[in-house]
């Protein structure tokens, strides 16, 4: 409804810092966001009230009425400026500067694929200083589920790549992406892999990877080499895992909680949770808890909602509606 209601003939949007009043780009964002919502319902294809696959197809089959993003110029981004109140939100963040290191499983995932985005996500670990910055051996991670003591010991030994310094040292760094073209292509790839839309998943998958790499300035020749890597080249038998894994990489510092929701509904990527520092008996939580204000101000309705959804009790391991197969 929002997409259809926007019309170039009705004039531009004034004061628009995202698309500079460009109506078609707003329509693309609306419809691309709609696809995100529909793919999040991937476990609900048997629910006739939702008609998830049919609604997805409705958007894709009518690009004139429902345009979606087609390249990175359509990205919905907030660009930062070196002006008070307009700088990158983590600029001069002491905690980001001193206490943020990459998870070992994530670093290994990138290294296993010879992924050049590793070099823009992280700085070399102390024991890797001296090696070329483009050498994967200069990078390493810490245990995401390990105990603090274990990680401190490893840090003392020179292990652990800190997050790239640009995230806390550059006032403008990179734009903040609300929703981007790369995500749209990965969403289309997943829909094709699930049989929701016609066509092969691989072209969308590859376009998603290229869009992500283009965002980080990776040359086309390097993109081509990456796409031919055995761990990256699309295989139908492991298609969903590959698509979600690339979506995960693309969301680094720019995906909010989408990684968490994608993991919950697909099981990918598989998070490393075996360390001694992992709480919740080694389980990844499955839901957000109701906020304390809601419990205080709306107690009766919250109690009814919990009783209806979580007969086993109100806890972070309850299976929310989104995850129940229909």
Backbone torsions as a table, in degrees:
resi	resn	phi	psi	omega
1	UNK	NA	-42.8	179.6
2	UNK	-64.2	-41.1	-179.3
3	UNK	-63.7	-45.6	-177.9
4	UNK	-66.6	-33.1	-176.3
5	UNK	-71.5	-22.2	178.0
6	UNK	-80.9	136.0	-174.6
7	UNK	-148.5	129.4	179.4
8	UNK	-57.1	-32.4	-176.3
9	UNK	-69.0	-15.4	-179.3
10	UNK	-90.7	6.1	177.7
11	UNK	98.0	170.9	-177.7
12	UNK	-89.4	174.1	177.3
13	UNK	-97.3	119.0	-177.5
14	UNK	-82.0	149.6	177.6
15	UNK	70.9	22.1	-175.5
16	UNK	-86.2	108.8	-178.0
17	UNK	-90.6	-2.6	179.4
18	UNK	-94.4	-53.2	-176.0
19	UNK	-120.9	9.5	178.0
20	UNK	54.8	38.5	175.3
21	UNK	82.0	6.2	-175.9
22	UNK	-75.7	106.7	-174.6
23	UNK	-63.1	-44.5	-177.1
24	UNK	-61.8	-36.8	179.0
25	UNK	-67.6	-34.8	175.0
26	UNK	-65.7	-39.4	176.8
27	UNK	-62.5	-40.9	178.2
28	UNK	-61.9	-41.0	178.6
29	UNK	-64.3	-44.9	-179.4
30	UNK	-58.2	-49.3	-176.6
31	UNK	-72.0	-33.4	176.7
32	UNK	-67.6	-38.6	176.6
33	UNK	-65.7	-37.0	177.0
34	UNK	-60.7	-39.6	177.1
35	UNK	-64.8	-37.2	176.4
36	UNK	-60.4	-44.9	-179.9
37	UNK	-62.3	-42.5	-178.4
38	UNK	-67.2	-41.1	-179.9
39	UNK	-67.9	-26.2	177.0
40	UNK	-67.9	-14.8	178.3
41	UNK	-99.7	29.7	-174.3
42	UNK	-63.2	-18.9	177.9
43	UNK	-90.9	6.6	-174.0
44	UNK	-115.9	21.9	-175.5
45	UNK	-67.7	-17.2	178.1
46	UNK	-91.0	3.2	-179.9
47	UNK	-89.5	109.0	-175.1
48	UNK	-68.2	-20.8	179.1
49	UNK	-74.2	-22.6	-178.1
50	UNK	-95.9	-37.8	-178.7
51	UNK	48.2	50.9	-172.4
52	UNK	-56.7	-53.9	-176.4
53	UNK	-64.0	-39.2	-179.4
54	UNK	-65.8	-39.3	179.8
55	UNK	-69.4	-36.8	175.9
56	UNK	-61.5	-46.6	-179.9
57	UNK	-62.8	-35.4	179.4
58	UNK	-58.9	-40.5	179.0
59	UNK	-69.3	-48.9	-173.8
60	UNK	-67.5	-31.6	-175.6
61	UNK	-82.0	-5.0	-177.7
62	UNK	-135.4	68.2	-175.6
63	UNK	-65.4	-23.9	178.2
64	UNK	-67.5	-41.2	-180.0
65	UNK	-85.8	-33.8	-176.1
66	UNK	-126.8	70.4	179.8
67	UNK	-67.6	147.1	174.2
68	UNK	-123.1	171.9	-178.4
69	UNK	-61.0	139.9	-178.6
70	UNK	-124.5	-8.9	173.2
71	UNK	-164.5	178.1	-174.0
72	UNK	-67.9	-16.8	177.2
73	UNK	-69.1	-15.1	178.3
74	UNK	-88.2	-7.1	-177.2
75	UNK	-53.8	136.9	173.5
76	UNK	-87.7	102.0	-174.2
77	UNK	-129.7	154.8	170.2
78	UNK	-109.0	114.9	-179.6
79	UNK	-88.2	138.5	-176.6
80	UNK	-101.1	154.7	-178.8
81	UNK	-132.9	150.5	-179.3
82	UNK	-79.9	63.0	-179.3
83	UNK	-135.9	140.9	-179.1
84	UNK	-51.4	127.7	179.7
85	UNK	87.9	-5.6	-177.6
86	UNK	-126.8	13.8	-178.6
87	UNK	-86.1	162.7	176.3
88	UNK	-52.9	133.7	-169.8
89	UNK	-62.1	-22.8	179.3
90	UNK	-100.4	8.1	178.0
91	UNK	-60.1	129.0	-178.9
92	UNK	64.5	22.3	177.2
93	UNK	-75.4	114.9	-179.2
94	UNK	-64.8	-38.6	-178.9
95	UNK	-66.4	-40.3	178.8
96	UNK	-65.9	-35.2	-177.8
97	UNK	-71.3	-32.8	-171.0
98	UNK	-112.8	-17.4	-168.9
99	UNK	-133.0	10.4	-178.9
100	UNK	-110.8	112.4	179.2
101	UNK	-123.0	152.0	-178.1
102	UNK	-74.6	145.1	176.3
103	UNK	-69.1	139.4	-176.4
104	UNK	-61.0	-40.4	-178.6
105	UNK	-65.4	-33.7	178.6
106	UNK	-71.2	-44.2	177.9
107	UNK	-60.4	-44.2	-179.5
108	UNK	-64.7	-38.0	177.7
109	UNK	-58.7	-43.0	179.9
110	UNK	-69.9	-42.9	-178.6
111	UNK	-65.6	-38.0	179.7
112	UNK	-62.3	-24.1	-178.2
113	UNK	-105.3	5.8	-174.8
114	UNK	50.4	48.0	-173.3
115	UNK	-83.7	117.5	-177.6
116	UNK	-68.5	-13.1	178.5
117	UNK	-69.4	-17.5	175.2
118	UNK	-55.3	-38.1	-174.3
119	UNK	-75.0	-15.3	176.4
120	UNK	-104.6	-10.6	176.7
121	UNK	-89.2	-30.4	-170.0
122	UNK	-136.4	161.2	167.8
123	UNK	-99.3	156.0	177.4
124	UNK	-58.2	148.3	175.3
125	UNK	-73.2	157.5	-175.9
126	UNK	-52.0	-40.8	-179.1
127	UNK	-74.3	-8.5	177.9
128	UNK	-97.8	-6.2	178.4
129	UNK	-63.5	132.6	-175.2
130	UNK	113.3	-28.8	172.9
131	UNK	-81.8	156.5	176.3
132	UNK	-57.9	143.6	-179.4
133	UNK	-64.2	-16.4	178.8
134	UNK	-96.1	10.7	178.8
135	UNK	-96.1	115.8	-179.2
136	UNK	-55.9	-26.3	-179.7
137	UNK	-68.0	-12.5	178.5
138	UNK	-80.7	-3.5	-173.8
139	UNK	-119.8	148.9	176.4
140	UNK	-160.7	168.0	-178.7
141	UNK	-124.9	177.9	175.0
142	UNK	-112.5	167.1	-177.1
143	UNK	-76.1	113.9	-179.2
144	UNK	-62.8	-29.7	179.3
145	UNK	-109.3	5.9	-179.2
146	UNK	-74.2	162.8	177.4
147	UNK	-71.2	157.1	178.2
148	UNK	-59.3	-41.3	-178.9
149	UNK	-60.7	-42.8	179.8
150	UNK	-63.1	-43.2	-178.9
151	UNK	-69.7	-34.3	176.5
152	UNK	-64.0	-40.8	177.3
153	UNK	-61.3	-43.1	-179.9
154	UNK	-67.7	-38.3	176.6
155	UNK	-61.7	-41.9	-179.8
156	UNK	-62.7	-26.7	179.2
157	UNK	-87.1	2.9	177.4
158	UNK	92.0	9.7	179.7
159	UNK	-88.1	161.0	172.2
160	UNK	98.4	114.2	176.2
161	UNK	-85.9	122.8	174.4
162	UNK	-72.6	159.0	175.2
163	UNK	-59.3	146.5	-176.5
164	UNK	-53.4	137.4	-173.2
165	UNK	-62.6	-20.9	-178.5
166	UNK	-62.3	-26.9	-177.6
167	UNK	-66.1	-25.2	179.2
168	UNK	-118.6	-8.0	-175.6
169	UNK	-110.5	-13.3	-179.0
170	UNK	-106.0	123.6	-177.2
171	UNK	-63.9	-28.4	-177.9
172	UNK	-108.3	-28.3	177.4
173	UNK	41.4	-117.1	179.4
174	UNK	-123.5	157.9	178.1
175	UNK	-63.9	153.3	173.2
176	UNK	-88.4	124.7	-174.6
177	UNK	-97.8	117.6	173.3
178	UNK	-74.6	-48.9	176.4
179	UNK	-157.4	132.4	-174.7
180	UNK	-124.9	167.0	-178.3
181	UNK	-60.7	-38.3	-179.5
182	UNK	-58.2	-45.3	178.5
183	UNK	-60.1	-40.4	-179.6
184	UNK	-60.6	-44.2	-179.9
185	UNK	-65.8	-38.0	177.1
186	UNK	-66.9	-34.8	176.8
187	UNK	-66.1	-42.4	177.0
188	UNK	-64.8	-38.4	178.5
189	UNK	-62.4	-44.1	179.2
190	UNK	-64.9	-41.3	178.8
191	UNK	-62.2	-40.1	177.9
192	UNK	-66.7	-40.4	179.4
193	UNK	-64.6	-29.3	179.5
194	UNK	-88.0	-4.1	179.0
195	UNK	81.4	16.0	179.3
196	UNK	-75.1	-32.8	-179.1
197	UNK	-130.2	159.2	-179.6
198	UNK	-76.2	161.3	177.4
199	UNK	98.5	165.3	-177.9
200	UNK	-83.4	147.5	178.2
201	UNK	-70.9	-32.3	-170.3
202	UNK	-55.0	-46.7	-179.4
203	UNK	-59.7	-39.6	178.2
204	UNK	-67.5	-40.9	178.0
205	UNK	-58.5	-47.2	-178.8
206	UNK	-68.2	-37.7	177.2
207	UNK	-64.6	-36.7	177.8
208	UNK	-63.0	-43.8	178.4
209	UNK	-63.7	-44.8	-179.8
210	UNK	-62.4	-40.8	-180.0
211	UNK	-63.8	-41.1	178.2
212	UNK	-63.2	-45.4	-179.1
213	UNK	-68.5	-35.6	176.7
214	UNK	-62.2	-39.3	178.3
215	UNK	-57.0	-35.1	-178.5
216	UNK	-97.0	9.5	175.1
217	UNK	75.7	23.6	179.1
218	UNK	-76.7	126.0	-178.3
219	UNK	-61.4	153.5	-177.9
220	UNK	-59.5	-39.2	-179.4
221	UNK	-61.3	-38.2	178.4
222	UNK	-71.3	-36.8	175.7
223	UNK	-59.4	-45.3	-179.0
224	UNK	-60.5	-43.5	179.7
225	UNK	-63.6	-41.8	-179.5
226	UNK	-62.4	-43.6	-177.7
227	UNK	-65.9	-19.4	178.5
228	UNK	-91.2	-3.8	-179.4
229	UNK	-64.5	138.8	-177.6
230	UNK	-56.8	-31.3	-179.6
231	UNK	-81.9	-10.8	-174.6
232	UNK	-109.5	-38.8	-178.7
233	UNK	-52.5	132.2	-171.0
234	UNK	-68.2	130.7	175.6
235	UNK	-124.6	120.0	-177.4
236	UNK	-53.3	-35.7	-176.6
237	UNK	-64.4	-27.8	179.3
238	UNK	-120.9	24.9	-172.4
239	UNK	-58.0	-49.4	-177.5
240	UNK	-60.7	-43.6	179.5
241	UNK	-61.5	-43.9	179.6
242	UNK	-63.7	-42.5	-178.9
243	UNK	-63.4	-48.1	-177.8
244	UNK	-68.2	-34.3	177.6
245	UNK	-63.5	-43.6	178.4
246	UNK	-69.0	-33.7	176.2
247	UNK	-64.0	-40.1	177.9
248	UNK	-60.5	-48.1	179.2
249	UNK	-61.7	-43.8	-178.4
250	UNK	-60.1	-29.7	-174.7
251	UNK	-82.6	4.7	-176.4
252	UNK	-53.8	119.0	179.1
253	UNK	58.5	14.5	-176.7
254	UNK	-147.2	21.2	-177.0
255	UNK	-125.0	-0.4	-178.7
256	UNK	57.1	-133.1	-177.5
257	UNK	-95.2	7.8	-179.5
258	UNK	-59.1	-36.5	178.5
259	UNK	-59.0	-43.4	-179.3
260	UNK	-62.5	-47.1	-178.5
261	UNK	-67.3	-39.1	177.8
262	UNK	-63.8	-39.2	177.3
263	UNK	-63.2	-44.3	-177.1
264	UNK	-62.0	-39.9	-174.7
265	UNK	-86.8	-20.2	-177.2
266	UNK	-116.0	-22.1	-174.2
267	UNK	85.1	1.6	-178.7
268	UNK	-120.3	149.1	-13.0
269	UNK	-68.4	164.1	178.0
270	UNK	-81.9	115.3	-178.1
271	UNK	-81.5	144.9	179.6
272	UNK	-84.0	113.0	-173.3
273	UNK	-129.3	20.9	-173.6
274	UNK	-91.6	-4.3	-175.7
275	UNK	-73.6	163.3	-177.5
276	UNK	-70.7	-16.3	179.7
277	UNK	-86.0	-2.7	-177.8
278	UNK	-79.8	127.9	176.5
279	UNK	-90.0	-172.3	175.1
280	UNK	58.2	35.6	178.4
281	UNK	54.6	33.7	177.0
282	UNK	76.7	15.7	-178.4
283	UNK	-104.0	142.4	171.9
284	UNK	-77.4	125.4	179.3
285	UNK	-55.6	151.1	-176.8
286	UNK	-109.9	-4.7	-179.4
287	UNK	-160.2	162.2	169.8
288	UNK	-83.1	148.3	173.8
289	UNK	-85.3	155.0	175.5
290	UNK	-65.5	138.6	-177.6
291	UNK	-67.2	154.2	-175.4
292	UNK	-60.5	-36.2	179.4
293	UNK	-61.8	-38.7	179.8
294	UNK	-65.3	-39.9	178.4
295	UNK	-64.8	-34.6	-179.1
296	UNK	-77.5	-42.1	-170.1
297	UNK	-98.9	-13.8	-174.9
298	UNK	-140.2	41.3	-168.8
299	UNK	-56.7	-45.2	-175.9
300	UNK	-62.7	-45.0	-179.3
301	UNK	-70.0	-35.5	177.2
302	UNK	-64.7	-43.9	179.2
303	UNK	-60.3	-41.0	179.1
304	UNK	-66.8	-40.0	179.9
305	UNK	-65.8	-41.6	178.9
306	UNK	-64.8	-45.5	-179.2
307	UNK	-60.8	-39.0	-178.1
308	UNK	-70.7	-37.1	-173.0
309	UNK	-96.5	-33.0	-171.4
310	UNK	-130.6	77.4	-179.9
311	UNK	-59.3	-25.3	-179.9
312	UNK	-80.5	-2.6	178.7
313	UNK	117.0	164.5	-176.3
314	UNK	-88.7	97.4	178.8
315	UNK	-149.0	169.5	-173.1
316	UNK	-72.7	-6.0	-179.7
317	UNK	-101.5	4.3	178.2
318	UNK	-67.0	140.1	-178.8
319	UNK	-83.3	110.1	-178.3
320	UNK	-73.4	162.3	-176.0
321	UNK	-52.2	-39.2	-176.3
322	UNK	-57.6	-28.3	-173.4
323	UNK	-96.2	-5.1	-177.9
324	UNK	-85.4	125.2	-177.6
325	UNK	-68.5	135.1	174.0
326	UNK	-134.7	NA	NA
